[in-house]
Amino acid sequence: MYAIVEINGQQFKAEQGKKLFVHHIKNAEAGQAVEFDKVLLVDNEGTVKVGAPTVEGAKVVCEVLNPLVKGDKVIVFKMKRRKDYRKKNGHRAQFTQIEIKQVIA
């Protein structure tokens, strides 16, 4: 059984026991249980329910493993040739690691 769930504007395939890195969830503590109810699709051994826009009564229960994980550094380099223009910038995205405990449909 799996579900397609929307978490912080991104869609993820949620299966029981799967670990995910999602965009940073504010006010999340390690070990805290979090529920997401924006379930877009549920597949229960071949029986598929598609929501319009969400499936009624379906939710995904997760546990926060690590509330703040920094991603890899991304370098942004802009240059215009022969114009003496160069800009170097970079950032590291912040993620929260969660584990899917239960998919309720």
C-alpha positions, 0 to 999 in steps of 0.5 A: 500500500502506498500513497501520493502525499503533498508535503510543503508543496512537493509530492512524495510517494509514501510507503510504510517504513520509507525515509524521506527528506522533505523541505524544512518543517518549522517547529518540528522536534526529533521523535515528534509524530506529524500527520499529513492529510493532503493525500492525492492518491491511494493504492491498496494492492491494485485498488486505486483511489484518486482524490479530487483534489484529495482523498477523503479521510486519508492521511499519512502518519510520520515521525521526525527523525532529524528536524534539521539536515543541511543539503549539499552546497549549490554554487550559482555562477553568473558570467557575461563574457567580455563585460567584466561581470561575474557573480558567485553565490551559493546556498545549502537547502534545509531539510527535515528527515521523516520516516513514514509510520502508517498510511491510513486510507 
